[in-house]
Amino acid sequence: MGKKIIATNRKAKFEFFLLDNFEAGIVLRGSEIKSIRARQISINEAYVQIDGKEAWLVNSHIAPYDPASSQNHDPKRKRKLLLNKKEIDKMWGGVQQKGLTIIPTEIYLKDGLAKVNISLAKGKKLFDKRREIAKKDIQREMDRQNRF
């Protein structure tokens, strides 16, 4: 089996410079994985919280799974991320620096298991965002001219 992308954080590349990427497993309940497989998840406002020993996915929304109404989960609960100690230490060191944060960029299924791709990121300034928009406009114009 390959990698099946379920959800992406499209604003992440526009709002942040993505420095390092990590793959982490997510500790889920039974009804949560069923909702993820049905693509009922949003990570647009999510972030990763690290206390030096453990990593948590905070503010992600996994919709309740209707057939499991009696054992349903809290849609906005904190979910533990499965990372090894070396990765957590590297991210913890990055967060201690000024201006760095950890954000989820995509959630996908890999061999039937839910994984999250998280990135150590630095926020972009307004002029960086403007520069990126200008580059996209120039590239779009060049592509249009090459078509004709």
C-alpha positions as CSV (number, residue, x, y, z in Angstrom):
1,M,0.0,0.0,0.0
2,G,1.1,3.6,-0.6
3,K,0.4,6.9,1.0
4,K,-3.2,8.2,0.8
5,I,-3.4,11.9,1.7
6,I,-6.5,12.6,3.8
7,A,-6.1,16.3,4.8
8,T,-3.6,19.1,4.1
9,N,-2.9,22.4,5.7
10,R,-2.7,24.6,2.6
11,K,-2.0,27.8,4.5
12,A,1.1,26.4,6.1
13,K,3.4,27.0,3.1
14,F,2.1,30.5,2.7
15,E,2.2,31.5,6.4
16,F,5.5,29.8,7.4
17,F,8.9,28.8,6.2
18,L,9.0,25.0,6.6
19,L,12.4,24.0,8.0
20,D,12.3,20.3,9.1
21,N,9.7,17.6,8.4
22,F,8.9,14.7,10.7
23,E,6.5,11.8,10.3
24,A,4.5,10.9,13.5
25,G,1.9,8.4,14.3
26,I,-1.3,9.5,16.1
27,V,-2.9,7.8,19.1
28,L,-6.6,7.6,18.2
29,R,-9.8,6.1,19.4
30,G,-11.8,3.7,17.3
31,S,-14.4,6.2,16.1
32,E,-11.7,8.7,15.2
33,I,-9.9,6.5,12.7
34,K,-13.3,5.8,11.0
35,S,-13.9,9.5,10.7
36,I,-10.4,10.0,9.3
37,R,-10.9,7.3,6.7
38,A,-14.1,9.1,5.7
39,R,-12.0,12.4,5.4
40,Q,-13.9,14.1,8.2
41,I,-10.8,15.9,9.6
42,S,-9.5,19.5,9.6
43,I,-6.0,20.6,10.6
44,N,-6.1,24.2,9.3
45,E,-6.0,25.6,12.9
46,A,-4.0,22.8,14.5
47,Y,-0.5,23.0,16.0
48,V,1.8,20.7,17.9
49,Q,2.6,21.3,21.6
50,I,5.8,19.8,23.1
51,D,6.7,19.6,26.8
52,G,10.2,18.2,26.3
53,K,9.0,14.5,26.7
54,E,5.8,14.2,24.7
55,A,4.2,15.8,21.6
56,W,0.5,16.5,21.3
57,L,-1.6,17.5,18.3
58,V,-3.8,20.3,19.5
59,N,-6.9,22.0,18.0
60,S,-7.4,19.5,15.2
61,H,-11.0,18.7,14.5
62,I,-12.1,15.1,13.8
63,A,-15.8,15.0,13.2
64,P,-17.9,12.5,15.3
65,Y,-18.6,9.2,13.6
66,D,-22.4,8.9,13.5
67,P,-22.7,5.1,13.6
68,A,-20.6,5.1,16.9
69,S,-22.9,7.6,18.6
70,S,-22.7,5.9,22.1
71,Q,-18.8,5.7,22.1
72,N,-18.1,8.9,20.2
73,H,-15.1,11.1,20.9
74,D,-14.6,14.8,21.7
75,P,-13.9,16.4,18.2
76,K,-11.2,18.9,19.5
77,R,-9.4,16.8,22.1
78,K,-5.6,16.7,22.3
79,R,-4.1,13.7,20.6
80,K,-0.7,12.2,21.5
81,L,1.9,12.0,18.7
82,L,4.2,9.0,18.5
83,L,7.8,10.2,17.9
84,N,11.1,8.9,19.1
85,K,13.1,10.7,21.7
86,K,15.7,12.1,19.2
87,E,13.0,13.7,17.1
88,I,11.3,15.2,20.2
89,D,14.6,16.6,21.4
90,K,15.3,18.1,18.0
91,M,11.9,19.8,17.9
92,W,12.1,20.9,21.5
93,G,15.5,22.6,20.8
94,G,13.9,24.4,17.8
95,V,10.9,25.6,19.8
96,Q,13.2,27.1,22.4
97,Q,14.6,29.4,19.6
98,K,12.8,32.6,19.1
99,G,10.0,32.5,16.4
100,L,9.9,28.7,15.7
101,T,6.7,26.7,16.0
102,I,5.6,23.2,15.0
103,I,2.6,22.8,12.7
104,P,1.0,19.8,11.0
105,T,1.2,20.0,7.2
106,E,-0.8,16.9,6.2
107,I,-2.5,13.8,7.5
108,Y,-2.4,10.6,5.5
109,L,-2.9,6.9,5.7
110,K,0.2,4.7,5.3
111,D,-0.3,1.0,5.3
112,G,-3.6,1.5,7.0
113,L,-2.3,3.6,9.8
114,A,-3.0,7.3,10.3
115,K,0.2,9.4,10.2
116,V,0.8,13.2,10.4
117,N,3.5,15.1,8.7
118,I,4.7,17.9,11.1
119,S,7.1,20.6,10.3
120,L,9.3,22.9,12.4
121,A,8.4,26.3,11.0
122,K,9.2,30.0,11.2
123,G,6.5,32.6,10.6
124,K,6.8,34.7,7.5
125,K,6.7,38.5,7.6
126,L,4.2,40.4,5.4
127,F,6.9,41.4,2.9
128,D,7.9,37.7,2.5
129,K,4.2,36.9,1.7
130,R,4.0,39.7,-0.9
131,R,7.2,38.5,-2.5
132,E,5.8,35.0,-2.8
133,I,2.6,36.3,-4.4
134,A,4.6,38.3,-6.9
135,K,6.7,35.3,-7.9
136,K,3.5,33.2,-8.4
137,D,2.0,36.0,-10.6
138,I,5.2,36.2,-12.7
139,Q,5.3,32.4,-13.1
140,R,1.6,32.4,-14.1
141,E,2.2,35.1,-16.8
142,M,5.2,33.2,-18.2
143,D,3.1,30.0,-18.4
144,R,0.3,31.9,-20.2
145,Q,2.8,33.3,-22.7
146,N,4.4,30.0,-23.4
147,R,1.1,28.4,-24.2
148,F,0.4,30.7,-27.1
